Amino acid sequence: MIYIQAKRWDGTVGRPEIQKFAGALQGHRARKGVFITTSSFSGDALEFTSRIESKIVLIDGAALAKHMIDHNVGVSVSRSYEVKKIDSDYFSEE
C-alpha cells in the first residue's frame, strides 16, 4: 500500500513535515509514501528521506508540473508550432 500526501505550500517544506508523514506511514504500517507539494523541499527534508527505512518519494512543484504536462493532466494546449526540415530529395538533380 502506498500513501500519498499532497499540499499546496507557500514556503519550503522542511524536515518536520516529512517526519510527520513518515510517522503517519509507520502508524499505518506502510513502507511507501509519496509527498507532493506545489513548492520545494529543504535540503534537510531531502536528506532525511534518504536515511529512513520507509521509502518516501518527494515531488516538488517543478516535478509536479512536468508530470502534469507529460500526462496531460490539468493542462491544455495554448499554442503549437510546426518544425520543418528541408526535404533534400526535392532539390536533387536526378
Long-range contacts (C-beta under 8 A, 24 or more apart in sequence): 1-28, 1-30, 1-32, 2-30, 2-32, 2-33, 2-34, 3-28, 3-30, 3-32, 3-33, 3-34, 4-33, 4-34, 4-35, 4-36, 5-33, 5-34, 5-35, 5-36, 6-35, 6-36, 6-37, 7-35, 7-36, 7-37, 7-38, 8-37, 8-38, 9-37, 9-38, 9-39, 10-39, 11-39, 12-39, 12-40, 12-41, 12-42, 13-37, 13-39, 13-40, 13-41, 13-42, 13-45, 14-41, 14-42, 14-44, 14-45, 15-42, 15-44, 15-45, 15-47, 15-48, 17-45, 18-45, 18-48, 18-49, 18-56, 18-58, 19-48, 21-56, 22-48, 22-52, 22-54, 22-56, 25-54, 25-56, 26-54, 30-54, 31-55, 32-56, 32-57, 33-57, 34-59, 35-59, 36-64, 37-61, 37-64, 38-64
